[in-house]
Amino acid sequence: SLSGGQRQRVALARAIIADPTVLLLDEALSALDEPLRDALRRELVSLTRREGLTTVHVTHDRAEAISIADRIVVLGNSRIQQVATPTELLSAPATADVARFIIDATVLNGIVRNGRVMCPDLDTSWDLDAVQAIDDIFDGDLVDIAIPPHSVGIGPAHHPDYIFAEITSVLFQVTSYSVTAKTQSGHSFRMSITCSVPEIGETIGLSIDNPMVYRAD
């Protein structure tokens, strides 16, 4: 007679009350309503730290992993992509795929020429000292350019220093708006803004500063 969420909570209580050495959780909070899920996240963090309980928690919820974990293991293509603290993961993703998954970065192909990172898809480039080079890169290297939301700004639609784009989505996120814009080359970019919210279909210009650059595999 229990609902799926109730059964999940009972299973969680049964596992914890047994005083385990290691607690294994597989999507343990996925079927719960958000207020209850938030409350149980907090209880789990308090319990594991108070009892010194090692917990391995498998989840597809990025916010959940970042909020409760001491260390995060990011898996992709059946391989470990990175093992890091939440702060390290957010500030310096080890690969372009991790940047795409964890911080919603748009990843484009590029090449290093004459001390600049060239991005043919956007017809733009950056000096090497104006990018965040995660790997050692040299002239002639093919690279992956990861552009996270915090690297994207909005400007005039037809300014020569900006990339022409059209707004495709606007989502309210309590303290800001998450905005997606698509360029004429078909690439979408995510950004966060707090004022002068654009309308869907509006044309704008994009500025991109300090992208992350990785040597391509």
Rosetta constraint file for C-alpha pairs under 8 A:
AtomPair CA 2 CA 6 HARMONIC 5.65 0.50
AtomPair CA 2 CA 7 HARMONIC 5.96 0.50
AtomPair CA 3 CA 7 HARMONIC 6.17 0.50
AtomPair CA 4 CA 8 HARMONIC 6.20 0.50
AtomPair CA 4 CA 31 HARMONIC 6.88 0.50
AtomPair CA 5 CA 9 HARMONIC 6.33 0.50
AtomPair CA 5 CA 31 HARMONIC 5.24 0.50
AtomPair CA 5 CA 32 HARMONIC 5.32 0.50
AtomPair CA 6 CA 10 HARMONIC 6.23 0.50
AtomPair CA 7 CA 11 HARMONIC 6.13 0.50
AtomPair CA 8 CA 12 HARMONIC 6.23 0.50
AtomPair CA 8 CA 28 HARMONIC 6.87 0.50
AtomPair CA 8 CA 29 HARMONIC 7.56 0.50
AtomPair CA 8 CA 31 HARMONIC 7.38 0.50
AtomPair CA 9 CA 13 HARMONIC 6.19 0.50
AtomPair CA 10 CA 14 HARMONIC 6.07 0.50
AtomPair CA 11 CA 15 HARMONIC 6.24 0.50
AtomPair CA 12 CA 16 HARMONIC 6.29 0.50
AtomPair CA 12 CA 28 HARMONIC 7.24 0.50
AtomPair CA 13 CA 17 HARMONIC 6.01 0.50
AtomPair CA 14 CA 18 HARMONIC 6.51 0.50
AtomPair CA 15 CA 19 HARMONIC 7.61 0.50
AtomPair CA 15 CA 20 HARMONIC 7.33 0.50
AtomPair CA 15 CA 23 HARMONIC 7.36 0.50
AtomPair CA 16 CA 20 HARMONIC 6.77 0.50
AtomPair CA 16 CA 23 HARMONIC 7.49 0.50
AtomPair CA 20 CA 53 HARMONIC 7.81 0.50
AtomPair CA 21 CA 53 HARMONIC 6.49 0.50
AtomPair CA 21 CA 54 HARMONIC 6.95 0.50
AtomPair CA 22 CA 53 HARMONIC 6.34 0.50
AtomPair CA 22 CA 54 HARMONIC 5.01 0.50
AtomPair CA 22 CA 55 HARMONIC 5.70 0.50
AtomPair CA 22 CA 56 HARMONIC 7.60 0.50
AtomPair CA 23 CA 53 HARMONIC 7.26 0.50
AtomPair CA 23 CA 54 HARMONIC 6.32 0.50
AtomPair CA 23 CA 55 HARMONIC 4.61 0.50
AtomPair CA 23 CA 56 HARMONIC 6.30 0.50
AtomPair CA 24 CA 55 HARMONIC 5.91 0.50
AtomPair CA 24 CA 56 HARMONIC 5.00 0.50
AtomPair CA 24 CA 57 HARMONIC 6.17 0.50
AtomPair CA 25 CA 55 HARMONIC 7.37 0.50
AtomPair CA 25 CA 56 HARMONIC 6.08 0.50
AtomPair CA 25 CA 57 HARMONIC 4.61 0.50
AtomPair CA 25 CA 58 HARMONIC 6.13 0.50
AtomPair CA 26 CA 57 HARMONIC 5.94 0.50
AtomPair CA 26 CA 58 HARMONIC 4.78 0.50
AtomPair CA 26 CA 59 HARMONIC 6.67 0.50
AtomPair CA 27 CA 57 HARMONIC 7.25 0.50
AtomPair CA 27 CA 58 HARMONIC 5.72 0.50
AtomPair CA 27 CA 59 HARMONIC 5.06 0.50
AtomPair CA 27 CA 60 HARMONIC 7.66 0.50
AtomPair CA 28 CA 57 HARMONIC 7.78 0.50
AtomPair CA 29 CA 37 HARMONIC 5.88 0.50
AtomPair CA 29 CA 40 HARMONIC 7.77 0.50
AtomPair CA 30 CA 37 HARMONIC 7.79 0.50
AtomPair CA 32 CA 36 HARMONIC 6.30 0.50
AtomPair CA 32 CA 37 HARMONIC 5.51 0.50
AtomPair CA 33 CA 37 HARMONIC 5.90 0.50
AtomPair CA 34 CA 38 HARMONIC 6.00 0.50
AtomPair CA 35 CA 39 HARMONIC 6.27 0.50
AtomPair CA 36 CA 40 HARMONIC 6.14 0.50
AtomPair CA 37 CA 41 HARMONIC 6.13 0.50
AtomPair CA 38 CA 42 HARMONIC 6.43 0.50
AtomPair CA 39 CA 43 HARMONIC 6.32 0.50
AtomPair CA 40 CA 44 HARMONIC 5.95 0.50
AtomPair CA 41 CA 45 HARMONIC 6.26 0.50
AtomPair CA 41 CA 64 HARMONIC 7.82 0.50
AtomPair CA 41 CA 68 HARMONIC 6.79 0.50
AtomPair CA 42 CA 46 HARMONIC 6.18 0.50
AtomPair CA 42 CA 68 HARMONIC 7.78 0.50
AtomPair CA 43 CA 47 HARMONIC 5.94 0.50
AtomPair CA 44 CA 48 HARMONIC 5.98 0.50
AtomPair CA 45 CA 49 HARMONIC 6.13 0.50
AtomPair CA 45 CA 68 HARMONIC 6.12 0.50
AtomPair CA 46 CA 50 HARMONIC 5.89 0.50
AtomPair CA 47 CA 51 HARMONIC 5.92 0.50
AtomPair CA 47 CA 53 HARMONIC 7.61 0.50
AtomPair CA 48 CA 52 HARMONIC 5.48 0.50
AtomPair CA 48 CA 53 HARMONIC 4.54 0.50
AtomPair CA 48 CA 54 HARMONIC 6.74 0.50
AtomPair CA 48 CA 55 HARMONIC 7.19 0.50
AtomPair CA 49 CA 53 HARMONIC 6.55 0.50
AtomPair CA 59 CA 64 HARMONIC 7.60 0.50
AtomPair CA 59 CA 65 HARMONIC 6.90 0.50
AtomPair CA 61 CA 65 HARMONIC 6.37 0.50
AtomPair CA 62 CA 66 HARMONIC 6.18 0.50
AtomPair CA 62 CA 102 HARMONIC 6.62 0.50
AtomPair CA 63 CA 67 HARMONIC 6.02 0.50
AtomPair CA 64 CA 68 HARMONIC 6.24 0.50
AtomPair CA 65 CA 69 HARMONIC 5.60 0.50
AtomPair CA 65 CA 72 HARMONIC 7.00 0.50
AtomPair CA 66 CA 72 HARMONIC 7.63 0.50
AtomPair CA 66 CA 86 HARMONIC 5.28 0.50
AtomPair CA 67 CA 86 HARMONIC 7.92 0.50
AtomPair CA 69 CA 85 HARMONIC 7.65 0.50
AtomPair CA 69 CA 86 HARMONIC 7.14 0.50
AtomPair CA 70 CA 85 HARMONIC 5.85 0.50
AtomPair CA 70 CA 86 HARMONIC 7.06 0.50
AtomPair CA 71 CA 83 HARMONIC 6.78 0.50
AtomPair CA 71 CA 84 HARMONIC 5.40 0.50
AtomPair CA 71 CA 85 HARMONIC 4.47 0.50
AtomPair CA 71 CA 86 HARMONIC 6.58 0.50
AtomPair CA 72 CA 82 HARMONIC 7.88 0.50
AtomPair CA 72 CA 83 HARMONIC 5.62 0.50
AtomPair CA 72 CA 84 HARMONIC 5.52 0.50
AtomPair CA 72 CA 85 HARMONIC 6.00 0.50
AtomPair CA 72 CA 86 HARMONIC 6.61 0.50
AtomPair CA 72 CA 89 HARMONIC 7.98 0.50
AtomPair CA 73 CA 80 HARMONIC 6.81 0.50
AtomPair CA 73 CA 81 HARMONIC 7.52 0.50
AtomPair CA 73 CA 82 HARMONIC 5.85 0.50
AtomPair CA 73 CA 83 HARMONIC 4.53 0.50
AtomPair CA 73 CA 84 HARMONIC 6.84 0.50
AtomPair CA 74 CA 80 HARMONIC 5.96 0.50
AtomPair CA 74 CA 81 HARMONIC 5.48 0.50
AtomPair CA 74 CA 82 HARMONIC 5.36 0.50
AtomPair CA 74 CA 83 HARMONIC 6.52 0.50
AtomPair CA 74 CA 98 HARMONIC 7.32 0.50
AtomPair CA 75 CA 79 HARMONIC 5.55 0.50
AtomPair CA 75 CA 80 HARMONIC 4.64 0.50
AtomPair CA 75 CA 81 HARMONIC 5.55 0.50
AtomPair CA 75 CA 82 HARMONIC 7.51 0.50
AtomPair CA 76 CA 80 HARMONIC 6.43 0.50
AtomPair CA 76 CA 81 HARMONIC 6.19 0.50
AtomPair CA 76 CA 97 HARMONIC 7.93 0.50
AtomPair CA 81 CA 94 HARMONIC 7.29 0.50
AtomPair CA 81 CA 95 HARMONIC 7.11 0.50
AtomPair CA 81 CA 98 HARMONIC 6.96 0.50
AtomPair CA 82 CA 93 HARMONIC 7.68 0.50
AtomPair CA 82 CA 94 HARMONIC 6.14 0.50
AtomPair CA 82 CA 95 HARMONIC 7.91 0.50
AtomPair CA 82 CA 98 HARMONIC 7.66 0.50
AtomPair CA 84 CA 88 HARMONIC 5.81 0.50
AtomPair CA 84 CA 89 HARMONIC 5.73 0.50
AtomPair CA 85 CA 89 HARMONIC 6.07 0.50
AtomPair CA 86 CA 90 HARMONIC 6.20 0.50
AtomPair CA 87 CA 91 HARMONIC 6.15 0.50
AtomPair CA 88 CA 92 HARMONIC 5.66 0.50
AtomPair CA 88 CA 93 HARMONIC 7.32 0.50
AtomPair CA 89 CA 93 HARMONIC 5.10 0.50
AtomPair CA 89 CA 94 HARMONIC 7.69 0.50
AtomPair CA 89 CA 102 HARMONIC 7.80 0.50
AtomPair CA 90 CA 102 HARMONIC 7.15 0.50
AtomPair CA 90 CA 103 HARMONIC 6.73 0.50
AtomPair CA 92 CA 134 HARMONIC 7.44 0.50
AtomPair CA 93 CA 98 HARMONIC 5.66 0.50
AtomPair CA 93 CA 99 HARMONIC 5.27 0.50
AtomPair CA 93 CA 102 HARMONIC 7.96 0.50
AtomPair CA 94 CA 98 HARMONIC 6.60 0.50
AtomPair CA 94 CA 99 HARMONIC 7.61 0.50
AtomPair CA 94 CA 134 HARMONIC 7.15 0.50
AtomPair CA 95 CA 99 HARMONIC 6.39 0.50
AtomPair CA 95 CA 214 HARMONIC 6.83 0.50
AtomPair CA 96 CA 100 HARMONIC 6.15 0.50
AtomPair CA 96 CA 107 HARMONIC 6.68 0.50
AtomPair CA 96 CA 144 HARMONIC 6.57 0.50
AtomPair CA 96 CA 145 HARMONIC 7.46 0.50
AtomPair CA 96 CA 146 HARMONIC 5.95 0.50
AtomPair CA 96 CA 213 HARMONIC 8.00 0.50
AtomPair CA 96 CA 214 HARMONIC 6.62 0.50
AtomPair CA 97 CA 101 HARMONIC 6.20 0.50
AtomPair CA 98 CA 102 HARMONIC 5.74 0.50
AtomPair CA 98 CA 103 HARMONIC 7.90 0.50
AtomPair CA 99 CA 103 HARMONIC 5.45 0.50
AtomPair CA 99 CA 104 HARMONIC 6.63 0.50
AtomPair CA 99 CA 105 HARMONIC 5.52 0.50
AtomPair CA 99 CA 146 HARMONIC 6.71 0.50
AtomPair CA 99 CA 148 HARMONIC 7.47 0.50
AtomPair CA 100 CA 104 HARMONIC 4.83 0.50
AtomPair CA 100 CA 105 HARMONIC 4.38 0.50
AtomPair CA 100 CA 106 HARMONIC 6.18 0.50
AtomPair CA 100 CA 107 HARMONIC 6.77 0.50
AtomPair CA 100 CA 146 HARMONIC 7.30 0.50
AtomPair CA 100 CA 148 HARMONIC 7.92 0.50
AtomPair CA 101 CA 105 HARMONIC 7.41 0.50
AtomPair CA 103 CA 148 HARMONIC 6.26 0.50
AtomPair CA 103 CA 149 HARMONIC 7.58 0.50
AtomPair CA 104 CA 148 HARMONIC 6.07 0.50
AtomPair CA 104 CA 149 HARMONIC 6.94 0.50
AtomPair CA 104 CA 190 HARMONIC 7.02 0.50
AtomPair CA 105 CA 146 HARMONIC 5.55 0.50
AtomPair CA 105 CA 147 HARMONIC 4.90 0.50
AtomPair CA 105 CA 148 HARMONIC 3.91 0.50
AtomPair CA 105 CA 149 HARMONIC 6.49 0.50
AtomPair CA 105 CA 189 HARMONIC 7.63 0.50
AtomPair CA 105 CA 190 HARMONIC 7.45 0.50
AtomPair CA 106 CA 145 HARMONIC 7.97 0.50
AtomPair CA 106 CA 146 HARMONIC 5.56 0.50
AtomPair CA 106 CA 147 HARMONIC 5.06 0.50
AtomPair CA 106 CA 148 HARMONIC 6.40 0.50
AtomPair CA 106 CA 187 HARMONIC 7.85 0.50
AtomPair CA 106 CA 188 HARMONIC 7.04 0.50
AtomPair CA 106 CA 189 HARMONIC 6.01 0.50
AtomPair CA 106 CA 190 HARMONIC 7.71 0.50
AtomPair CA 107 CA 144 HARMONIC 6.38 0.50
AtomPair CA 107 CA 145 HARMONIC 5.40 0.50
AtomPair CA 107 CA 146 HARMONIC 4.39 0.50
AtomPair CA 107 CA 147 HARMONIC 6.30 0.50
AtomPair CA 108 CA 119 HARMONIC 7.34 0.50
AtomPair CA 108 CA 121 HARMONIC 7.34 0.50
AtomPair CA 108 CA 144 HARMONIC 5.76 0.50
AtomPair CA 108 CA 145 HARMONIC 5.07 0.50
AtomPair CA 108 CA 146 HARMONIC 6.56 0.50
AtomPair CA 109 CA 119 HARMONIC 6.53 0.50
AtomPair CA 109 CA 120 HARMONIC 7.73 0.50
AtomPair CA 109 CA 121 HARMONIC 7.57 0.50
AtomPair CA 109 CA 142 HARMONIC 7.55 0.50
AtomPair CA 109 CA 143 HARMONIC 6.10 0.50
AtomPair CA 109 CA 144 HARMONIC 4.93 0.50
AtomPair CA 109 CA 145 HARMONIC 6.07 0.50
AtomPair CA 110 CA 117 HARMONIC 6.65 0.50
AtomPair CA 110 CA 118 HARMONIC 5.43 0.50
AtomPair CA 110 CA 119 HARMONIC 4.68 0.50
AtomPair CA 110 CA 120 HARMONIC 6.71 0.50
AtomPair CA 110 CA 142 HARMONIC 5.92 0.50
AtomPair CA 110 CA 143 HARMONIC 5.01 0.50
AtomPair CA 110 CA 144 HARMONIC 5.93 0.50
AtomPair CA 110 CA 145 HARMONIC 6.41 0.50
AtomPair CA 111 CA 117 HARMONIC 5.82 0.50
AtomPair CA 111 CA 118 HARMONIC 5.30 0.50
AtomPair CA 111 CA 119 HARMONIC 6.92 0.50
AtomPair CA 111 CA 140 HARMONIC 6.43 0.50
AtomPair CA 111 CA 141 HARMONIC 5.71 0.50
AtomPair CA 111 CA 142 HARMONIC 4.46 0.50
AtomPair CA 111 CA 143 HARMONIC 5.47 0.50
AtomPair CA 112 CA 116 HARMONIC 5.59 0.50
AtomPair CA 112 CA 117 HARMONIC 4.57 0.50
AtomPair CA 112 CA 118 HARMONIC 5.99 0.50
AtomPair CA 112 CA 137 HARMONIC 7.72 0.50
AtomPair CA 112 CA 138 HARMONIC 6.66 0.50
AtomPair CA 112 CA 139 HARMONIC 5.00 0.50
AtomPair CA 112 CA 140 HARMONIC 5.18 0.50
AtomPair CA 112 CA 141 HARMONIC 5.47 0.50
AtomPair CA 112 CA 142 HARMONIC 6.63 0.50
AtomPair CA 112 CA 143 HARMONIC 7.34 0.50
AtomPair CA 113 CA 117 HARMONIC 6.42 0.50
AtomPair CA 113 CA 118 HARMONIC 6.80 0.50
AtomPair CA 113 CA 139 HARMONIC 5.37 0.50
AtomPair CA 113 CA 140 HARMONIC 5.87 0.50
AtomPair CA 114 CA 139 HARMONIC 6.33 0.50
AtomPair CA 115 CA 127 HARMONIC 6.24 0.50
AtomPair CA 115 CA 128 HARMONIC 5.86 0.50
AtomPair CA 115 CA 139 HARMONIC 6.57 0.50
AtomPair CA 116 CA 125 HARMONIC 6.40 0.50
AtomPair CA 116 CA 126 HARMONIC 5.44 0.50
AtomPair CA 116 CA 127 HARMONIC 4.42 0.50
AtomPair CA 116 CA 128 HARMONIC 5.34 0.50
AtomPair CA 117 CA 125 HARMONIC 5.37 0.50
AtomPair CA 117 CA 126 HARMONIC 5.23 0.50
AtomPair CA 117 CA 127 HARMONIC 6.30 0.50
AtomPair CA 117 CA 128 HARMONIC 6.36 0.50
AtomPair CA 118 CA 123 HARMONIC 7.77 0.50
AtomPair CA 118 CA 124 HARMONIC 6.31 0.50
AtomPair CA 118 CA 125 HARMONIC 4.39 0.50
AtomPair CA 118 CA 126 HARMONIC 6.78 0.50
AtomPair CA 119 CA 123 HARMONIC 5.89 0.50
AtomPair CA 119 CA 124 HARMONIC 5.47 0.50
AtomPair CA 119 CA 125 HARMONIC 5.66 0.50
AtomPair CA 119 CA 145 HARMONIC 7.90 0.50
AtomPair CA 120 CA 124 HARMONIC 6.69 0.50
AtomPair CA 121 CA 185 HARMONIC 6.59 0.50
AtomPair CA 122 CA 163 HARMONIC 7.34 0.50
AtomPair CA 122 CA 185 HARMONIC 7.17 0.50
AtomPair CA 126 CA 130 HARMONIC 6.07 0.50
AtomPair CA 126 CA 131 HARMONIC 6.86 0.50
AtomPair CA 127 CA 131 HARMONIC 7.00 0.50
AtomPair CA 128 CA 133 HARMONIC 7.84 0.50
AtomPair CA 130 CA 209 HARMONIC 7.42 0.50
AtomPair CA 130 CA 210 HARMONIC 5.53 0.50
AtomPair CA 131 CA 209 HARMONIC 7.52 0.50
AtomPair CA 131 CA 210 HARMONIC 4.38 0.50
AtomPair CA 131 CA 211 HARMONIC 5.25 0.50
AtomPair CA 131 CA 212 HARMONIC 6.08 0.50
AtomPair CA 131 CA 213 HARMONIC 6.79 0.50
AtomPair CA 132 CA 210 HARMONIC 5.93 0.50
AtomPair CA 132 CA 211 HARMONIC 5.96 0.50
AtomPair CA 132 CA 212 HARMONIC 4.62 0.50
AtomPair CA 132 CA 213 HARMONIC 6.03 0.50
AtomPair CA 133 CA 137 HARMONIC 7.29 0.50
AtomPair CA 133 CA 212 HARMONIC 5.85 0.50
AtomPair CA 133 CA 213 HARMONIC 4.76 0.50
AtomPair CA 133 CA 214 HARMONIC 6.39 0.50
AtomPair CA 134 CA 212 HARMONIC 6.66 0.50
AtomPair CA 134 CA 213 HARMONIC 5.93 0.50
AtomPair CA 134 CA 214 HARMONIC 5.60 0.50
AtomPair CA 135 CA 213 HARMONIC 7.28 0.50
AtomPair CA 135 CA 214 HARMONIC 5.42 0.50
AtomPair CA 135 CA 215 HARMONIC 6.01 0.50
AtomPair CA 136 CA 215 HARMONIC 7.38 0.50
AtomPair CA 137 CA 141 HARMONIC 6.38 0.50
AtomPair CA 137 CA 214 HARMONIC 7.69 0.50
AtomPair CA 137 CA 215 HARMONIC 6.27 0.50
AtomPair CA 141 CA 215 HARMONIC 6.87 0.50
AtomPair CA 141 CA 216 HARMONIC 7.83 0.50
AtomPair CA 142 CA 215 HARMONIC 6.27 0.50
AtomPair CA 142 CA 216 HARMONIC 5.54 0.50
AtomPair CA 143 CA 213 HARMONIC 6.51 0.50
AtomPair CA 143 CA 214 HARMONIC 5.44 0.50
AtomPair CA 143 CA 215 HARMONIC 4.41 0.50
AtomPair CA 143 CA 216 HARMONIC 4.45 0.50
AtomPair CA 144 CA 213 HARMONIC 5.81 0.50
AtomPair CA 144 CA 214 HARMONIC 5.10 0.50
AtomPair CA 144 CA 215 HARMONIC 6.19 0.50
AtomPair CA 144 CA 216 HARMONIC 5.42 0.50
AtomPair CA 145 CA 211 HARMONIC 6.55 0.50
AtomPair CA 145 CA 212 HARMONIC 5.86 0.50
AtomPair CA 145 CA 213 HARMONIC 4.70 0.50
AtomPair CA 145 CA 214 HARMONIC 6.49 0.50
AtomPair CA 146 CA 211 HARMONIC 5.89 0.50
AtomPair CA 146 CA 212 HARMONIC 4.98 0.50
AtomPair CA 146 CA 213 HARMONIC 6.16 0.50
AtomPair CA 146 CA 214 HARMONIC 7.83 0.50
AtomPair CA 147 CA 151 HARMONIC 6.21 0.50
AtomPair CA 147 CA 152 HARMONIC 7.43 0.50
AtomPair CA 147 CA 189 HARMONIC 7.84 0.50
AtomPair CA 147 CA 208 HARMONIC 7.58 0.50
AtomPair CA 147 CA 211 HARMONIC 4.98 0.50
AtomPair CA 147 CA 212 HARMONIC 6.36 0.50
AtomPair CA 148 CA 152 HARMONIC 7.13 0.50
AtomPair CA 148 CA 190 HARMONIC 7.26 0.50
AtomPair CA 148 CA 191 HARMONIC 7.75 0.50
AtomPair CA 148 CA 211 HARMONIC 7.17 0.50
AtomPair CA 149 CA 189 HARMONIC 7.17 0.50
AtomPair CA 149 CA 190 HARMONIC 5.00 0.50
AtomPair CA 149 CA 191 HARMONIC 4.12 0.50
AtomPair CA 149 CA 192 HARMONIC 6.38 0.50
AtomPair CA 150 CA 191 HARMONIC 6.33 0.50
AtomPair CA 150 CA 192 HARMONIC 7.01 0.50
AtomPair CA 151 CA 191 HARMONIC 7.86 0.50
AtomPair CA 151 CA 208 HARMONIC 5.50 0.50
AtomPair CA 151 CA 209 HARMONIC 5.11 0.50
AtomPair CA 151 CA 210 HARMONIC 6.17 0.50
AtomPair CA 151 CA 211 HARMONIC 6.33 0.50
AtomPair CA 152 CA 189 HARMONIC 7.66 0.50
AtomPair CA 152 CA 190 HARMONIC 7.47 0.50
AtomPair CA 152 CA 191 HARMONIC 5.78 0.50
AtomPair CA 152 CA 206 HARMONIC 6.56 0.50
AtomPair CA 152 CA 207 HARMONIC 5.70 0.50
AtomPair CA 152 CA 208 HARMONIC 4.78 0.50
AtomPair CA 152 CA 209 HARMONIC 6.69 0.50
AtomPair CA 153 CA 191 HARMONIC 7.08 0.50
AtomPair CA 153 CA 206 HARMONIC 5.63 0.50
AtomPair CA 153 CA 207 HARMONIC 4.97 0.50
AtomPair CA 153 CA 208 HARMONIC 6.45 0.50
AtomPair CA 154 CA 204 HARMONIC 6.65 0.50
AtomPair CA 154 CA 205 HARMONIC 5.70 0.50
AtomPair CA 154 CA 206 HARMONIC 4.91 0.50
AtomPair CA 154 CA 207 HARMONIC 6.19 0.50
AtomPair CA 155 CA 159 HARMONIC 7.66 0.50
AtomPair CA 155 CA 162 HARMONIC 6.86 0.50
AtomPair CA 155 CA 204 HARMONIC 6.27 0.50
AtomPair CA 155 CA 205 HARMONIC 4.72 0.50
AtomPair CA 155 CA 206 HARMONIC 5.91 0.50
AtomPair CA 155 CA 207 HARMONIC 6.85 0.50
AtomPair CA 156 CA 162 HARMONIC 7.30 0.50
AtomPair CA 156 CA 204 HARMONIC 5.70 0.50
AtomPair CA 156 CA 205 HARMONIC 4.99 0.50
AtomPair CA 157 CA 162 HARMONIC 7.25 0.50
AtomPair CA 157 CA 163 HARMONIC 7.64 0.50
AtomPair CA 157 CA 164 HARMONIC 5.68 0.50
AtomPair CA 157 CA 165 HARMONIC 7.36 0.50
AtomPair CA 157 CA 203 HARMONIC 5.86 0.50
AtomPair CA 157 CA 204 HARMONIC 3.92 0.50
AtomPair CA 157 CA 205 HARMONIC 4.04 0.50
AtomPair CA 157 CA 206 HARMONIC 7.84 0.50
AtomPair CA 158 CA 162 HARMONIC 7.19 0.50
AtomPair CA 158 CA 164 HARMONIC 6.61 0.50
AtomPair CA 158 CA 204 HARMONIC 7.62 0.50
AtomPair CA 158 CA 205 HARMONIC 6.56 0.50
AtomPair CA 159 CA 205 HARMONIC 6.93 0.50
AtomPair CA 161 CA 207 HARMONIC 7.55 0.50
AtomPair CA 162 CA 205 HARMONIC 4.96 0.50
AtomPair CA 162 CA 206 HARMONIC 5.16 0.50
AtomPair CA 162 CA 207 HARMONIC 5.31 0.50
AtomPair CA 163 CA 183 HARMONIC 7.24 0.50
AtomPair CA 163 CA 205 HARMONIC 5.05 0.50
AtomPair CA 163 CA 206 HARMONIC 4.82 0.50
AtomPair CA 163 CA 207 HARMONIC 6.58 0.50
AtomPair CA 164 CA 183 HARMONIC 6.01 0.50
AtomPair CA 164 CA 184 HARMONIC 6.91 0.50
AtomPair CA 164 CA 203 HARMONIC 7.21 0.50
AtomPair CA 164 CA 204 HARMONIC 6.06 0.50
AtomPair CA 164 CA 205 HARMONIC 4.72 0.50
AtomPair CA 164 CA 206 HARMONIC 6.48 0.50
AtomPair CA 165 CA 181 HARMONIC 5.91 0.50
AtomPair CA 165 CA 182 HARMONIC 5.22 0.50
AtomPair CA 165 CA 183 HARMONIC 4.14 0.50
AtomPair CA 165 CA 184 HARMONIC 6.33 0.50
AtomPair CA 165 CA 203 HARMONIC 5.74 0.50
AtomPair CA 165 CA 204 HARMONIC 5.46 0.50
AtomPair CA 165 CA 205 HARMONIC 5.90 0.50
AtomPair CA 165 CA 206 HARMONIC 6.84 0.50
AtomPair CA 166 CA 181 HARMONIC 5.22 0.50
AtomPair CA 166 CA 182 HARMONIC 5.33 0.50
AtomPair CA 166 CA 183 HARMONIC 6.47 0.50
AtomPair CA 166 CA 200 HARMONIC 7.78 0.50
AtomPair CA 166 CA 201 HARMONIC 5.83 0.50
AtomPair CA 166 CA 202 HARMONIC 5.66 0.50
AtomPair CA 166 CA 203 HARMONIC 4.42 0.50
AtomPair CA 166 CA 204 HARMONIC 6.07 0.50
AtomPair CA 167 CA 179 HARMONIC 7.27 0.50
AtomPair CA 167 CA 180 HARMONIC 5.95 0.50
AtomPair CA 167 CA 181 HARMONIC 4.23 0.50
AtomPair CA 167 CA 182 HARMONIC 6.49 0.50
AtomPair CA 167 CA 198 HARMONIC 7.33 0.50
AtomPair CA 167 CA 199 HARMONIC 6.85 0.50
AtomPair CA 167 CA 200 HARMONIC 5.00 0.50
AtomPair CA 167 CA 201 HARMONIC 5.17 0.50
AtomPair CA 167 CA 202 HARMONIC 5.47 0.50
AtomPair CA 167 CA 203 HARMONIC 6.38 0.50
AtomPair CA 167 CA 204 HARMONIC 7.40 0.50
AtomPair CA 168 CA 179 HARMONIC 7.75 0.50
AtomPair CA 168 CA 180 HARMONIC 5.61 0.50
AtomPair CA 168 CA 181 HARMONIC 5.35 0.50
AtomPair CA 168 CA 182 HARMONIC 6.67 0.50
AtomPair CA 168 CA 200 HARMONIC 5.33 0.50
AtomPair CA 168 CA 201 HARMONIC 6.17 0.50
AtomPair CA 169 CA 179 HARMONIC 5.69 0.50
AtomPair CA 169 CA 180 HARMONIC 5.13 0.50
AtomPair CA 169 CA 181 HARMONIC 7.14 0.50
AtomPair CA 169 CA 200 HARMONIC 5.84 0.50
AtomPair CA 170 CA 177 HARMONIC 6.50 0.50
AtomPair CA 170 CA 178 HARMONIC 5.81 0.50
AtomPair CA 170 CA 179 HARMONIC 4.57 0.50
AtomPair CA 170 CA 180 HARMONIC 6.60 0.50
AtomPair CA 170 CA 198 HARMONIC 7.80 0.50
AtomPair CA 170 CA 199 HARMONIC 7.42 0.50
AtomPair CA 170 CA 200 HARMONIC 6.83 0.50
AtomPair CA 171 CA 177 HARMONIC 5.46 0.50
AtomPair CA 171 CA 178 HARMONIC 5.07 0.50
AtomPair CA 171 CA 179 HARMONIC 6.42 0.50
AtomPair CA 172 CA 176 HARMONIC 6.28 0.50
AtomPair CA 172 CA 177 HARMONIC 4.56 0.50
AtomPair CA 172 CA 178 HARMONIC 6.39 0.50
AtomPair CA 173 CA 177 HARMONIC 5.49 0.50
AtomPair CA 173 CA 178 HARMONIC 6.71 0.50
AtomPair CA 175 CA 194 HARMONIC 7.13 0.50
AtomPair CA 176 CA 192 HARMONIC 6.45 0.50
AtomPair CA 176 CA 193 HARMONIC 5.69 0.50
AtomPair CA 176 CA 194 HARMONIC 4.61 0.50
AtomPair CA 176 CA 195 HARMONIC 7.89 0.50
AtomPair CA 177 CA 192 HARMONIC 5.58 0.50
AtomPair CA 177 CA 193 HARMONIC 5.32 0.50
AtomPair CA 177 CA 194 HARMONIC 6.09 0.50
AtomPair CA 177 CA 197 HARMONIC 7.41 0.50
AtomPair CA 178 CA 190 HARMONIC 6.96 0.50
AtomPair CA 178 CA 191 HARMONIC 5.90 0.50
AtomPair CA 178 CA 192 HARMONIC 4.73 0.50
AtomPair CA 178 CA 193 HARMONIC 6.71 0.50
AtomPair CA 179 CA 190 HARMONIC 5.74 0.50
AtomPair CA 179 CA 191 HARMONIC 5.32 0.50
AtomPair CA 179 CA 192 HARMONIC 6.09 0.50
AtomPair CA 179 CA 193 HARMONIC 7.35 0.50
AtomPair CA 180 CA 188 HARMONIC 6.49 0.50
AtomPair CA 180 CA 189 HARMONIC 5.51 0.50
AtomPair CA 180 CA 190 HARMONIC 4.56 0.50
AtomPair CA 180 CA 191 HARMONIC 6.45 0.50
AtomPair CA 181 CA 188 HARMONIC 5.48 0.50
AtomPair CA 181 CA 189 HARMONIC 5.40 0.50
AtomPair CA 181 CA 190 HARMONIC 6.69 0.50
AtomPair CA 182 CA 186 HARMONIC 5.93 0.50
AtomPair CA 182 CA 187 HARMONIC 5.43 0.50
AtomPair CA 182 CA 188 HARMONIC 4.23 0.50
AtomPair CA 182 CA 189 HARMONIC 6.37 0.50
AtomPair CA 183 CA 187 HARMONIC 5.46 0.50
AtomPair CA 183 CA 188 HARMONIC 6.46 0.50
AtomPair CA 193 CA 197 HARMONIC 7.16 0.50
AtomPair CA 198 CA 202 HARMONIC 6.57 0.50
